Amino acid sequence: MKMTSLFRSACALTIVVTLAALTGCASQLTQRDMTPAPMQLAKHHPQSVSLTALPPPSADAAATAATMTELRAALAAAISESKAFANVKPEGGEYQLTVQIFNEQHPSFGISFTSKIEMGWTLKRADTGTVVWQEAIKSEHTTGGSEAFAGAERVKMAIAGAIRKNISLGLSRIDTLSL
């Protein structure tokens, strides 16, 4: 009887450890995860810009505060590296760029994960509040099963990839503006 109980306990422990390893716990998204590769833009706007990153309207502001700080830092890094604007200021820029996540979709389980994200981009003149450009940009990214062992890490990688693509698309659109 004891041997059967010991065998069941060993099997249960093996299943729990395997499930934990397969699903895992992914760390929070960081600036590094969300910053796209440096882009070469045709236009380098001579003005400065201030940034705001907002979570989805239905999100808990306290729970998403750290991620929005990292997203803002990723936007600042991408703008600085691409030279889309002369500089990025914490506040008081000649333009105000607000980027808000509207919609995010990703599967709960699977081998490969495709995340889809929609972000609203609004660029305003800081002195007048006039909206000079506004657009909802959709992007997606797929992370395959061979890219990470844990499912949670693959989801994180897919979300980060979709955000990187969205930032690249947003900067490409800003590149076409005459400011």
N, C-alpha and C positions, 0 to 999 in steps of 0.2 A: 504494500500500500504506500509506503514512504517513497519507494522508487518511482511510482506513478505520479505522485504529487511533485517530486523533484523534477521529473521529466516535463510535466505541464508548466511548472514555473520557469524552467529553462526555455521552453518554446515560447511562452508569453514574453519573457524578457527579450528574446531574439526578435520577435515581431515588433515590439515597442522600439527597440534600438534601430531596426531597419526602417521603420516608418519615420522615426525622427531624423535619420540620416537622409532619407529620400525627400522629405518635405523641408526640413531644416528651418532655421530662422535667419532671414536676411537682415543685414544691417540697414540703417536708414540711407536714403539716397544722399550723396554728397555733391558738392560743386564739381568735383573732378568727374564724377559719374555722368553729370548732365551737360558738361561743357563740350561743344562740338570741336572737331579738328579746326585749326585756324583756316579762315577763308580769305581769299583774295577778292576784294570788292572793287568795282570800277570807280565808285564815288566815295570820297572821304568828306563827310559833312563837317564844316569847320566849327559848328556849334557844339556846346556841351549838352549832356543829357543826364537826367535823374531817373532812377528806376523804381518801380513798384511791382512786386510779384504777389498775386492774390490767389488763394485757394478756390476750389469750386464753391459756388454760393451755398450749397447744402453741407459743406464740411465744417467740422468743429475747429474753430480758429485756433484754440490752444493746442490741439493735437497736431495741427499742420504748420505751426509757426516755425519750427526748426527747418522743415522741408522748404518752406517759402523763402527763408533766409538763404538756404543753399541754392535755390533756383535763382534768386536775385544775384547772388555771387556768380553763378554760372553765366547769367545774362551779361553781367558787367565784364567778366573775363572775355566772353565772345566778342562783345562790342569793342573792347580795348584791343584785342588781338587782331580784329578785322579792320580796325580804324574806321568803323562806320560813322562814329562821331569823334570829335577832337579829344574829348575826355568824358569820363563818367564821374559825376559828382554825387555824393550822398544826398544832397538837396541843393536847390538853387540852380539847377541846370537851365539852359535856355529852352530845352524841350523836356517834356515829361513823358516817359514811356511806361505804360502800364500793361502788364501781361497777366492774364487770368486764365487759370485752367477751368474750362467749362465742363469737359466730359472726359472721362478716362475709362477705358474698358480693357480688361485682361481676363483670361481664363483662370479658374481656380486650380485646375490640375491638368496634366498632360505631359507629353514628351517635349514638344516645342510650344513656346508661348508667343502669341502675337498680341502686343499691346497697341491700342489705338488711343490717341489723345487729341483733343481739340482745345486750342488755346486762343483766347481773344487778345488781339494786339491793338492798342490805342496809343497813338502818338499825338500829343498836344503841344501847342506853343505855351510855354509857362507864363508869359506876360499877359496873354489875352485869353487863354483857356480854349482857343480855337482848335478843334480836332482837324489835324492835317492828314491823318491816315487812320483807318480802322478796318480790321479784317479778322475773321475767324479762320484759323489755319488748322487743318487736320493733318496728322502724320501717324505713321505706324512703324513698328519694328518687330521682327521675329527673332527670338533667341532659340536656337536648337538644343536638343538634348545633349549634344556633345560639348556644349560650351560651359556647362556647369553641372555638377552632380545633383545638388539640392534644388528641388522645384522652386522654393522661395527665392533662391538666388537667381534662377532663370527668369522669374517674374520681374524681379528688381532690374535685371539687365535689359529686359524687353521694355520696361517703362522708361528707363534711362535712355535707351536708344531712340524711342519715340520722341522724348523731350529734346534730345540732341538734334534730331531731324527737324523738329518744329522750330527750334532756335535758328538753325541754318536757313530754313525757309523764310522765317521772319526777317532775318538780316538781308536775305536776297531781295525781299520786297522793299525794305528800307533803302537798299542800294538804288532802286529805280526812282526814288522820290526826288523832287526838286524842292529843296527847302530854302 
